[in-house]
Amino acid sequence: MQRRSLIQLAAACAAMPVLPGLAQSNATSFPARSIKLVIAFPAGGPTDITMRQLADNASKILGQPVVVENKPGAGGTLPAQQLQGAAADGYTIAQIPLGVFRLPYTTKINWDPVKDIAYVLNVTGYAFGVVVPSDSALKTWSDFVAYAKANPGKLSYGSTGNLTSPHLTMELIAQKLGLQLLHVPYKGSADLMQSILGGNLMAAADSTGFAAQVEAGKLRVLNTWGDQRLARFPDAPTLKELGLDMVQASPFGLGAPRDTPPTVVKRLHDAFKQAMDEPSYAQSLGKYDMLPMYMSSADYTRFAQETFLREKTLIEKLGLAKGP
């Protein structure tokens, strides 16, 4: 008799709806273990160093480690691709560089960069520019353009990978000016800097991870790509000043797998937003002339939708769209 009563009680409990307070308690228990943050560029570069600081700040807020994993290559798109096979529980998140929105136009993939990622928040963007060795005969941007026009296909420049923002921006510049350049892709800033310092390239298009080499007198900045001149390089003109109506900051943020619960996305958003507000993050960004560039989950999702359409136009303009 007692056993039957226990069985009936258990069945009744199982049939009861979950109380809102209990569901809320489960939601707020996230995270119960470490979180993996996959970033798109190698260790030692501006992205890696600034994201590690952000992850460290977030770890203290979340009460669990945020462990950075580097996945360089494929134009910065590997972390976003990794999300497609990850559990939608918030324990795998990824950096989403701008190159992710170009991917379907250049490569056959079976997922959608807008619909198949839960956008958490945007955190920053890059300060880009073009540098040459300090002993180069290309003293100014005018010298660069003149040499390229006189020597089609011979002026070599490196970037942090095919179809990255530095690569596509340089190709758009070349198209506007009627230049033929020789592009050499690398996996990240560290490899790129090693190559140009080793005499293997005539120029490099990169974020200001090159600053230390410029300040050491090894490289010279020919231009920068922001809306205004960089305080660190006040003598380097912007693209706009050079007659090219272009600004490139390449904003990036964090994404999670598509079906991640909204409560988990909000927890991640709130923690990383608080992590962005820590002075240590601004100081880390400042080393590379980067600035905090916050977008909420809703704003970042809208940015993804708009950027996806805009990048289609750019890829088609450059003639880089994949065939049918």
TINUNU-769454 format. One record per residue (C-alpha): residue number from 1; residue in three letters; chain; x, y, z. Coordinates in nm, 3 decimals, decimal comma. Layout:
    i   aa  ch       xx       yy       zz
  NUM  ALA   A        X        Y        Z
...
END
This chain:
    i   aa  ch       xx       yy       zz
    1  MET   A    0,000    0,000    0,000
    2  GLN   A    0,277    0,239    0,097
    3  ARG   A    0,470    0,157   -0,223
    4  ARG   A    0,159    0,233   -0,438
    5  SER   A    0,117    0,569   -0,262
    6  LEU   A    0,479    0,663   -0,334
    7  ILE   A    0,437    0,571   -0,702
    8  GLN   A    0,119    0,780   -0,723
    9  LEU   A    0,293    1,074   -0,555
   10  ALA   A    0,587    1,053   -0,794
   11  ALA   A    0,352    1,044   -1,094
   12  ALA   A    0,162    1,347   -0,965
   13  CYS   A    0,486    1,541   -0,918
   14  ALA   A    0,600    1,452   -1,270
   15  ALA   A    0,275    1,582   -1,414
   16  MET   A    0,299    1,919   -1,234
   17  PRO   A    0,409    2,218   -1,446
   18  VAL   A    0,751    2,368   -1,373
   19  LEU   A    0,703    2,675   -1,158
   20  PRO   A    0,832    3,002   -1,307
   21  GLY   A    1,056    3,058   -1,008
   22  LEU   A    1,220    2,719   -1,055
   23  ALA   A    1,279    2,779   -1,427
   24  GLN   A    1,432    3,116   -1,343
   25  SER   A    1,658    2,946   -1,090
   26  ASN   A    1,784    2,705   -1,357
   27  ALA   A    1,847    2,993   -1,598
   28  THR   A    2,047    3,188   -1,344
   29  SER   A    2,262    2,882   -1,266
   30  PHE   A    2,442    2,939   -1,599
   31  PRO   A    2,734    2,899   -1,621
   32  ALA   A    2,804    2,590   -1,415
   33  ARG   A    3,139    2,520   -1,586
   34  SER   A    3,399    2,686   -1,805
   35  ILE   A    3,303    2,860   -2,131
   36  LYS   A    3,507    2,826   -2,450
   37  LEU   A    3,562    3,144   -2,652
   38  VAL   A    3,692    3,070   -3,003
   39  ILE   A    3,871    3,358   -3,174
   40  ALA   A    3,961    3,388   -3,539
   41  PHE   A    4,328    3,487   -3,528
   42  PRO   A    4,652    3,344   -3,386
   43  ALA   A    4,798    3,399   -3,041
   44  GLY   A    5,005    3,711   -2,990
   45  GLY   A    4,820    3,948   -3,225
   46  PRO   A    4,590    4,241   -3,138
   47  THR   A    4,271    4,032   -3,152
   48  ASP   A    4,411    3,760   -2,930
   49  ILE   A    4,557    3,994   -2,670
   50  THR   A    4,249    4,218   -2,639
   51  MET   A    4,005    3,926   -2,638
   52  ARG   A    4,202    3,747   -2,368
   53  GLN   A    4,171    4,055   -2,149
   54  LEU   A    3,797    4,066   -2,213
   55  ALA   A    3,768    3,693   -2,139
   56  ASP   A    3,962    3,737   -1,815
   57  ASN   A    3,729    4,018   -1,706
   58  ALA   A    3,421    3,813   -1,797
   59  SER   A    3,552    3,510   -1,607
   60  LYS   A    3,549    3,707   -1,283
   61  ILE   A    3,194    3,830   -1,346
   62  LEU   A    3,056    3,488   -1,449
   63  GLY   A    3,236    3,298   -1,175
   64  GLN   A    3,367    3,044   -1,426
   65  PRO   A    3,673    3,046   -1,656
   66  VAL   A    3,631    3,181   -2,009
   67  VAL   A    3,896    2,986   -2,199
   68  VAL   A    4,026    3,127   -2,527
   69  GLU   A    4,087    2,892   -2,819
   70  ASN   A    4,260    3,023   -3,133
   71  LYS   A    4,121    2,908   -3,469
   72  PRO   A    4,304    3,109   -3,737
   73  GLY   A    4,264    3,072   -4,111
   74  ALA   A    3,985    3,076   -4,372
   75  GLY   A    3,956    3,454   -4,359
   76  GLY   A    3,856    3,454   -3,993
   77  THR   A    3,547    3,238   -4,042
   78  LEU   A    3,644    2,915   -3,860
   79  PRO   A    3,502    3,011   -3,516
   80  ALA   A    3,160    3,089   -3,667
   81  GLN   A    3,168    2,759   -3,855
   82  GLN   A    3,255    2,581   -3,529
   83  LEU   A    2,937    2,721   -3,371
   84  GLN   A    2,732    2,524   -3,625
   85  GLY   A    2,829    2,195   -3,462
   86  ALA   A    2,834    2,316   -3,101
   87  ALA   A    2,565    2,255   -2,841
   88  ALA   A    2,329    2,553   -2,806
   89  ASP   A    2,393    2,588   -2,433
   90  GLY   A    2,617    2,895   -2,414
   91  TYR   A    2,933    2,702   -2,331
   92  THR   A    3,082    2,762   -2,677
   93  ILE   A    3,088    3,118   -2,808
   94  ALA   A    3,287    3,271   -3,090
   95  GLN   A    3,432    3,591   -3,228
   96  ILE   A    3,243    3,698   -3,541
   97  PRO   A    3,472    3,898   -3,774
   98  LEU   A    3,326    4,081   -4,072
   99  GLY   A    3,452    3,808   -4,306
  100  VAL   A    3,175    3,578   -4,179
  101  PHE   A    2,916    3,785   -4,366
  102  ARG   A    3,104    3,741   -4,695
  103  LEU   A    3,137    3,365   -4,669
  104  PRO   A    2,820    3,250   -4,853
  105  TYR   A    2,909    3,471   -5,150
  106  THR   A    3,253    3,317   -5,198
  107  THR   A    3,221    2,961   -5,064
  108  LYS   A    2,952    2,696   -5,072
  109  ILE   A    2,825    2,650   -4,715
  110  ASN   A    2,513    2,489   -4,569
  111  TRP   A    2,441    2,749   -4,300
  112  ASP   A    2,332    3,112   -4,287
  113  PRO   A    2,552    3,369   -4,107
  114  VAL   A    2,249    3,575   -4,009
  115  LYS   A    1,995    3,307   -3,912
  116  ASP   A    2,229    3,042   -3,770
  117  ILE   A    2,412    3,253   -3,510
  118  ALA   A    2,270    3,406   -3,192
  119  TYR   A    2,434    3,749   -3,177
  120  VAL   A    2,537    3,835   -2,820
  121  LEU   A    2,704    4,179   -2,847
  122  ASN   A    2,959    4,372   -3,050
  123  VAL   A    3,273    4,461   -2,857
  124  THR   A    3,517    4,657   -3,075
  125  GLY   A    3,664    4,712   -3,421
  126  TYR   A    4,009    4,763   -3,568
  127  ALA   A    4,229    5,057   -3,659
  128  PHE   A    4,385    4,965   -3,994
  129  GLY   A    4,657    5,107   -4,213
  130  VAL   A    4,923    5,036   -4,475
  131  VAL   A    5,289    5,009   -4,374
  132  VAL   A    5,616    4,965   -4,562
  133  PRO   A    5,970    4,896   -4,437
  134  SER   A    6,136    5,215   -4,314
  135  ASP   A    6,413    5,179   -4,577
  136  SER   A    6,160    5,139   -4,861
  137  ALA   A    6,176    5,373   -5,160
  138  LEU   A    5,798    5,415   -5,114
  139  LYS   A    5,812    5,713   -4,878
  140  THR   A    5,449    5,823   -4,924
  141  TRP   A    5,117    5,688   -5,049
  142  SER   A    5,176    5,879   -5,373
  143  ASP   A    5,498    5,680   -5,418
  144  PHE   A    5,305    5,357   -5,356
  145  VAL   A    5,044    5,443   -5,620
  146  ALA   A    5,303    5,560   -5,873
  147  TYR   A    5,511    5,242   -5,836
  148  ALA   A    5,203    5,020   -5,864
  149  LYS   A    5,091    5,195   -6,182
  150  ALA   A    5,437    5,168   -6,336
  151  ASN   A    5,478    4,802   -6,232
  152  PRO   A    5,142    4,621   -6,267
  153  GLY   A    5,120    4,309   -6,048
  154  LYS   A    5,465    4,358   -5,893
  155  LEU   A    5,390    4,557   -5,577
  156  SER   A    5,344    4,285   -5,313
  157  TYR   A    5,139    4,344   -5,001
  158  GLY   A    5,041    4,107   -4,723
  159  SER   A    4,719    4,084   -4,523
  160  THR   A    4,581    3,867   -4,246
  161  GLY   A    4,409    3,637   -4,495
  162  ASN   A    4,203    3,603   -4,811
  163  LEU   A    3,868    3,784   -4,796
  164  THR   A    3,952    3,959   -4,468
  165  SER   A    3,876    4,330   -4,435
  166  PRO   A    4,240    4,434   -4,503
  167  HIS   A    4,247    4,222   -4,819
  168  LEU   A    3,914    4,338   -4,958
  169  THR   A    3,972    4,702   -4,867
  170  MET   A    4,307    4,698   -5,048
  171  GLU   A    4,145    4,537   -5,352
  172  LEU   A    3,872    4,800   -5,351
  173  ILE   A    4,138    5,074   -5,328
  174  ALA   A    4,325    4,912   -5,617
  175  GLN   A    4,007    4,898   -5,823
  176  LYS   A    3,928    5,264   -5,756
  177  LEU   A    4,283    5,370   -5,852
  178  GLY   A    4,329    5,130   -6,144
  179  LEU   A    4,611    4,935   -5,976
  180  GLN   A    4,714    4,569   -6,002
  181  LEU   A    4,866    4,453   -5,673
  182  LEU   A    5,015    4,118   -5,569
  183  HIS   A    4,831    3,995   -5,259
  184  VAL   A    5,000    3,752   -5,016
  185  PRO   A    4,772    3,615   -4,738
  186  TYR   A    4,888    3,522   -4,387
  187  LYS   A    4,709    3,366   -4,091
  188  GLY   A    4,752    3,665   -3,861
  189  SER   A    4,940    3,980   -3,768
  190  ALA   A    5,238    3,806   -3,608
  191  ASP   A    5,320    3,606   -3,925
  192  LEU   A    5,258    3,909   -4,144
  193  MET   A    5,491    4,134   -3,943
  194  GLN   A    5,762    3,868   -3,942
  195  SER   A    5,740    3,845   -4,320
  196  ILE   A    5,756    4,216   -4,397
  197  LEU   A    6,041    4,267   -4,151
  198  GLY   A    6,219    3,977   -4,319
  199  GLY   A    6,209    4,153   -4,654
  200  ASN   A    5,953    3,921   -4,814
  201  LEU   A    5,693    4,192   -4,883
  202  MET   A    5,690    4,548   -5,007
  203  ALA   A    5,391    4,649   -4,791
  204  ALA   A    5,138    4,521   -4,539
  205  ALA   A    4,773    4,606   -4,477
  206  ASP   A    4,686    4,531   -4,116
  207  SER   A    4,545    4,653   -3,790
  208  THR   A    4,785    4,857   -3,581
  209  GLY   A    4,958    4,553   -3,440
  210  PHE   A    5,239    4,709   -3,646
  211  ALA   A    5,265    5,005   -3,403
  212  ALA   A    5,561    4,870   -3,206
  213  GLN   A    5,759    4,814   -3,526
  214  VAL   A    5,677    5,166   -3,646
  215  GLU   A    5,784    5,316   -3,315
  216  ALA   A    6,104    5,112   -3,330
  217  GLY   A    6,182    5,272   -3,666
  218  LYS   A    6,145    4,949   -3,866
  219  LEU   A    5,822    5,033   -4,052
  220  ARG   A    5,657    5,347   -4,190
  221  VAL   A    5,281    5,417   -4,201
  222  LEU   A    5,154    5,538   -4,540
  223  ASN   A    4,787    5,576   -4,445
  224  THR   A    4,520    5,478   -4,194
  225  TRP   A    4,158    5,379   -4,256
  226  GLY   A    3,955    5,545   -3,984
  227  ASP   A    3,728    5,847   -4,000
  228  GLN   A    4,005    6,061   -3,847
  229  ARG   A    4,382    6,041   -3,815
  230  LEU   A    4,513    5,822   -3,536
  231  ALA   A    4,666    6,009   -3,241
  232  ARG   A    4,956    5,763   -3,243
  233  PHE   A    5,036    5,838   -3,609
  234  PRO   A    4,934    6,201   -3,660
  235  ASP   A    5,137    6,236   -3,982
  236  ALA   A    4,964    5,944   -4,158
  237  PRO   A    4,669    6,062   -4,372
  238  THR   A    4,335    5,884   -4,380
  239  LEU   A    4,198    5,727   -4,697
  240  LYS   A    3,941    6,007   -4,705
  241  GLU   A    4,216    6,267   -4,703
  242  LEU   A    4,381    6,087   -4,994
  243  GLY   A    4,069    6,124   -5,204
  244  LEU   A    3,927    5,777   -5,136
  245  ASP   A    3,586    5,810   -4,973
  246  MET   A    3,634    5,504   -4,752
  247  VAL   A    3,635    5,419   -4,381
  248  GLN   A    3,703    5,064   -4,258
  249  ALA   A    3,683    4,969   -3,889
  250  SER   A    3,559    4,609   -3,934
  251  PRO   A    3,347    4,579   -3,615
  252  PHE   A    3,338    4,240   -3,444
  253  GLY   A    3,165    4,081   -3,149
  254  LEU   A    3,053    3,754   -2,998
  255  GLY   A    2,805    3,497   -3,120
  256  ALA   A    2,659    3,173   -2,986
  257  PRO   A    2,489    2,876   -3,158
  258  ARG   A    2,150    2,959   -3,313
  259  ASP   A    1,914    2,799   -3,059
  260  THR   A    2,092    2,918   -2,745
  261  PRO   A    1,819    3,008   -2,490
  262  PRO   A    1,749    3,382   -2,469
  263  THR   A    1,815    3,374   -2,093
  264  VAL   A    2,165    3,238   -2,158
  265  VAL   A    2,231    3,492   -2,434
  266  LYS   A    2,125    3,768   -2,194
  267  ARG   A    2,352    3,634   -1,920
  268  LEU   A    2,645    3,630   -2,163
  269  HIS   A    2,557    3,975   -2,293
  270  ASP   A    2,536    4,128   -1,946
  271  ALA   A    2,861    3,970   -1,831
  272  PHE   A    3,062    4,070   -2,138
  273  LYS   A    2,912    4,421   -2,139
  274  GLN   A    3,029    4,458   -1,779
  275  ALA   A    3,367    4,314   -1,882
  276  MET   A    3,391    4,578   -2,157
  277  ASP   A    3,337    4,852   -1,899
  278  GLU   A    3,643    4,747   -1,698
  279  PRO   A    3,935    4,995   -1,738
  280  SER   A    4,170    4,704   -1,815
  281  TYR   A    3,981    4,633   -2,138
  282  ALA   A    4,003    4,991   -2,262
  283  GLN   A    4,374    4,991   -2,177
  284  SER   A    4,426    4,668   -2,370
  285  LEU   A    4,245    4,808   -2,675
  286  GLY   A    4,442    5,131   -2,650
  287  LYS   A    4,766    4,947   -2,719
  288  TYR   A    4,634    4,883   -3,071
  289  ASP   A    4,443    5,210   -3,124
  290  MET   A    4,115    5,020   -3,088
  291  LEU   A    3,808    5,154   -2,908
  292  PRO   A    3,516    4,986   -2,731
  293  MET   A    3,234    4,960   -2,986
  294  TYR   A    2,930    4,829   -2,802
  295  MET   A    2,616    4,699   -2,973
  296  SER   A    2,338    4,524   -2,779
  297  SER   A    2,212    4,182   -2,888
  298  ALA   A    1,928    4,343   -3,085
  299  ASP   A    2,153    4,607   -3,244
  300  TYR   A    2,421    4,351   -3,327
  301  THR   A    2,163    4,123   -3,491
  302  ARG   A    2,042    4,416   -3,702
  303  PHE   A    2,404    4,503   -3,789
  304  ALA   A    2,455    4,140   -3,904
  305  GLN   A    2,151    4,159   -4,132
  306  GLU   A    2,259    4,491   -4,287
  307  THR   A    2,624    4,390   -4,323
  308  PHE   A    2,529    4,062   -4,492
  309  LEU   A    2,356    4,258   -4,770
  310  ARG   A    2,630    4,522   -4,796
  311  GLU   A    2,909    4,265   -4,825
  312  LYS   A    2,725    4,099   -5,115
  313  THR   A    2,755    4,424   -5,308
  314  LEU   A    3,127    4,453   -5,228
  315  ILE   A    3,206    4,093   -5,329
  316  GLU   A    3,020    4,134   -5,658
  317  LYS   A    3,190    4,468   -5,727
  318  LEU   A    3,531    4,306   -5,684
  319  GLY   A    3,435    4,010   -5,901
  320  LEU   A    3,501    3,760   -5,622
  321  ALA   A    3,158    3,596   -5,601
  322  LYS   A    3,155    3,218   -5,639
  323  GLY   A    3,011    3,065   -5,954
  324  PRO   A    2,666    2,899   -5,967
END
